[in-house]
Amino acid sequence: MLFMLIIKASPTSEAGKLPSNELMEAMSRYNKELMDAGVRVMAKGLHPSSNGIRLSYANPGEKPVVTEGPFPNPNELVSGFFLIDVASKEEAIEWAMRLPDPIGNGEGMAELRQVFEGPVESSEPQPD
């Protein structure tokens, strides 16, 4: 089962500030544990939204509206992710609970979401 551990952005990450050396080392250890366990598919950090664009599809059939960053509400943005392949939702939660505070300064927040696998023929949730 694929799960994405989404690291939420914060004012600190949106300012482009790198985590402390201690946090970078803790995240490196966590990443190594995921790799050693054979569950990590991919892990990446993202540049701040000031380097991004947003596409808004307000009118069906028309071209999207393009907005350049930065975007408001940093806590609604994503600053990175881990994609893990595990046997169960419970195992995914166990790995998520081991994640160090991803931003530091008490700003860290993460979200765990299951990834749709295979062809998706409808918008209905797929069974596990």
N, C-alpha and C positions, 0 to 999 in steps of 0.2 A: 504494500500500500504506500502510495506516495503522499507525503505531507510537506507543505511549505511552512517553515517557521519564518514569519515575516517580522522584520525588525522595523519598528515604527520610528519615524524621524522625530526630532526635537529641535528646539531653538539652537542647541549646541551643534547638532549634526547639520542643520540647515545653514549655519554660519561657516561650515567647512572645517570646523575644528576637529582635529584628530583626537581619539581617546588617549588617555594616559598610557605610559609604557606598561604599567601594571595591568591595565585592562586589555591592552593589546596582547600581552603574554597570556592572560587568562583566556582570551578568545582563541588564541593559537592552540592552547592546550585543549580546549573544547573541540575545536576543529579536528585536531589530531585524534582525539577520542572517537569522534564520529567516523573518521577514516579508518582507524584501527578496528572498529567494530563492523566495518563494511556497510554502513548505512548512509553515508554521505554521498549524494549524487552530485551536488554542486553547492557552492557557497560564494556569494559575492556581495560587496558593498556598492552602494550607488552614490554618484556625485550629488551634491545638493540640487534642489529643484531650480535654483537660479540658472543651471545649465540645461534645463529641460524644456519641453514644450508639452502642452496639453491639447488634445483633440476633443472637441465637444460636438456631439452629433445631435443637435437640437431639432433639426427638421429632417424627417425620413426622406431619403432619396436625394438629399442635397449634400454638397461637400461639407466636411466638418469645419468648424471654426477653430483656428489655431491660436493659442494663447501662449506667449513665452513666459517662463518662470522669472522670478520666484513665485511660488504659490502660497496663499495664506494658510493658516491652520497647520503648522508643522506636525502636530500629533495625528493628523489625518493622512500624512504622507508616509512613504516607505523609504528607509535608508539602506536596506540590505535584506538578504534572505539566506536561508539554508534550505536546500531541497533534500529530504531524507526519504529513504525507502525502507520501511519497517514492516513487521508482521501484523501489527494491530494498532488501533488508535491509542490503546493503553501504553504501548511501547513509545509511540510518538510523544505522548504526554510526558513520559519519564524522561525522554531526551530533552524536551522543552524545559522541564523543571531544572535541568542541569545547566542551562544557559546562563552565563554570567550576565549581570546588568549590562546590556549591549551599548549603552551610551555613557553610563557613569553619571555622577552628580545627582543620582536619584531621578533621572529623566528617562531611564530605559523603560521600554514597553515592547512586548512582542505578541504576536498573534499566530496561532497554529490553525492551519486550514488544510483539509484533505484536497488533493488534486484529482480532478476527473481523469480517468485513464481509459484508453480505447476510444472508439467513436462515440460521440454524444449525439443521439438522435433527437433528444427533446430537452427542454429546460428543467425537467423533473430531476430531483436528486437521484443519483445512482446508488444502488445498494452496495454495502461493503463486500 
